[in-house]
């Protein structure tokens, strides 16, 4: 038995429970069968997903929306061939945000909606590059090229505008 199996694994700044220990549901303290234990790979994927900020998720939704709508007027969108597998990945990544105010507020008055609708233009010039870079970096672990390509294009366009100004 190795040290990892005794103390768990340190991933992304957090100790993970050893995989052989049964997982207990927090609401009813009911043990899950050994067959239902999460693999190390599943735990690592969930940990990576949890690293995305809401602002990064909103930016992903913004790009996905443009891709789905084939917004040819927007120079940031090059192609729209989204595979089912990539769509599922994107939905899982972007769908993990906590804000539910879109259900109770008019979209015109909703900050999250504004962030999705405006994309990086919602943020001040100094924050745009940082948001693009952090989102691209985190997406690389998931190899969702269609999003990475569009975000890289947005980054290039943003940098060109900054040089002109």
Secondary structure per residue as TSV (DSSP state, phi and psi in degrees):
chain	resnum	aa	ss	phi	psi
A	1	X	-	360.0	122.6
A	2	X	-	-82.7	170.1
A	3	X	H	-63.9	-34.6
A	4	X	H	-60.6	-39.3
A	5	X	H	-72.2	-19.1
A	6	X	H	-86.3	-43.5
A	7	X	H	-111.7	-6.7
A	8	X	-	93.6	-174.9
A	9	X	E	-119.0	142.6
A	10	X	E	-92.2	110.4
A	11	X	E	-130.1	126.7
A	12	X	T	50.6	43.9
A	13	X	T	81.2	8.3
A	14	X	E	-135.3	144.8
A	15	X	E	-83.0	130.5
A	16	X	E	-98.7	145.4
A	17	X	-	-62.1	149.5
A	18	X	-	-58.0	142.3
A	19	X	T	-68.2	-22.2
A	20	X	T	-80.2	-12.8
A	21	X	S	-79.5	132.6
A	22	X	-	-60.3	142.8
A	23	X	-	-86.2	134.4
A	24	X	B	-110.9	129.9
A	25	X	-	-70.3	132.4
A	26	X	T	-66.7	-28.7
A	27	X	T	-80.9	-33.6
A	28	X	T	-129.7	9.4
A	29	X	-	51.7	29.8
A	30	X	-	-89.6	126.3
A	31	X	B	-74.3	143.4
A	32	X	-	-96.9	146.8
A	33	X	-	-60.5	153.2
A	34	X	G	-56.4	-33.8
A	35	X	G	-63.8	-23.1
A	36	X	G	-90.5	0.7
A	37	X	-	-63.5	143.3
A	38	X	-	-78.2	141.0
A	39	X	-	-74.5	164.0
A	40	X	H	-60.5	-38.8
A	41	X	H	-64.5	-42.4
A	42	X	H	-61.8	-41.7
A	43	X	H	-64.4	-41.6
A	44	X	H	-64.9	-41.1
A	45	X	H	-62.4	-46.4
A	46	X	H	-61.6	-38.4
A	47	X	H	-63.9	-41.4
A	48	X	H	-65.4	-42.3
A	49	X	H	-60.5	-41.8
A	50	X	H	-68.6	-12.8
A	51	X	T	-78.2	-18.1
A	52	X	-	-69.4	135.9
A	53	X	-	-83.1	164.1
A	54	X	H	-60.0	-39.6
A	55	X	H	-62.3	-38.0
A	56	X	H	-67.4	-38.6
A	57	X	H	-64.9	-41.3
A	58	X	H	-64.1	-36.7
A	59	X	H	-66.1	-40.2
A	60	X	H	-61.8	-43.4
A	61	X	H	-62.6	-41.3
A	62	X	H	-57.6	-48.9
A	63	X	H	-66.0	-43.3
A	64	X	H	-60.1	-44.2
A	65	X	H	-57.9	-45.3
A	66	X	H	-65.0	-39.5
A	67	X	H	-65.7	-44.5
A	68	X	H	-65.2	-40.2
A	69	X	T	-82.4	0.5
A	70	X	T	48.0	53.7
A	71	X	-	-72.2	81.2
A	72	X	T	-68.8	-17.2
A	73	X	T	-73.7	-19.9
A	74	X	S	-91.9	119.0
A	75	X	T	-67.0	-15.5
A	76	X	T	-72.6	-16.1
A	77	X	-	-104.3	119.6
A	78	X	-	-101.0	-45.3
A	79	X	-	-147.3	163.2
A	80	X	-	-129.0	21.2
A	81	X	-	-80.3	91.6
A	82	X	-	-101.3	119.4
A	83	X	-	-71.9	159.7
A	84	X	H	-60.4	-40.6
A	85	X	H	-62.9	-44.5
A	86	X	H	-66.9	-37.7
A	87	X	H	-61.4	-43.0
A	88	X	H	-61.6	-44.2
A	89	X	H	-61.6	-46.7
A	90	X	H	-62.4	-43.0
A	91	X	H	-61.1	-40.3
A	92	X	H	-67.8	-43.3
A	93	X	H	-64.6	-49.5
A	94	X	H	-77.8	-26.2
A	95	X	T	-80.8	2.9
A	96	X	T	-91.7	8.0
A	97	X	-	-75.3	154.7
A	98	X	-	-91.7	-19.9
A	99	X	-	-71.5	119.4
A	100	X	-	-109.3	10.8
A	101	X	G	-64.4	-19.6
A	102	X	G	-62.1	-23.6
A	103	X	G	-79.5	-21.2
A	104	X	T	-116.8	-10.6
A	105	X	S	-116.1	154.4
A	106	X	-	-65.5	137.3
A	107	X	G	-59.7	-30.9
A	108	X	G	-62.6	-27.1
A	109	X	G	-104.0	12.4
A	110	X	-	-105.2	121.4
A	111	X	H	-62.8	-45.3
A	112	X	H	-60.3	-43.4
A	113	X	H	-60.6	-43.4
A	114	X	H	-61.0	-39.1
A	115	X	H	-64.8	-39.9
A	116	X	H	-69.5	-45.8
A	117	X	H	-65.0	-40.6
A	118	X	H	-91.8	-17.1
A	119	X	G	63.8	-139.0
A	120	X	G	-68.5	-18.6
A	121	X	G	-69.5	-12.1
A	122	X	G	-67.5	-32.6
A	123	X	S	-92.9	157.1
A	124	X	-	-64.2	157.0
A	125	X	H	-54.4	-39.0
A	126	X	H	-69.3	-24.6
A	127	X	H	-90.6	-19.1
A	128	X	H	-61.8	-49.5
A	129	X	H	-63.0	-42.8
A	130	X	H	-61.1	-43.4
A	131	X	H	-64.9	-44.4
A	132	X	H	-61.1	-47.1
A	133	X	H	-65.1	-42.0
A	134	X	H	-67.9	-37.4
A	135	X	H	-67.5	-44.6
A	136	X	H	-60.2	-46.8
A	137	X	H	-58.9	-45.6
A	138	X	H	-69.9	-34.5
A	139	X	H	-69.6	-26.2
A	140	X	G	-59.6	-30.3
A	141	X	G	-65.7	-24.0
A	142	X	G	-100.9	-5.7
A	143	X	T	53.5	46.7
A	144	X	-	-98.2	81.6
A	145	X	H	-59.2	-35.4
A	146	X	H	-61.4	-38.9
A	147	X	H	-75.1	-43.7
A	148	X	H	-60.2	-43.5
A	149	X	H	-60.6	-45.6
A	150	X	H	-68.1	-38.7
A	151	X	H	-68.1	-38.2
A	152	X	H	-62.7	-40.2
A	153	X	H	-63.5	-42.5
A	154	X	H	-63.5	-39.4
A	155	X	H	-63.3	-45.6
A	156	X	H	-60.9	-45.5
A	157	X	H	-61.9	-41.4
A	158	X	H	-63.3	-44.7
A	159	X	H	-65.2	-38.1
A	160	X	H	-63.5	-41.8
A	161	X	H	-63.9	-38.3
A	162	X	H	-67.1	-35.3
A	163	X	H	-70.1	-34.7
A	164	X	H	-71.5	-38.0
A	165	X	-	-67.8	360.0
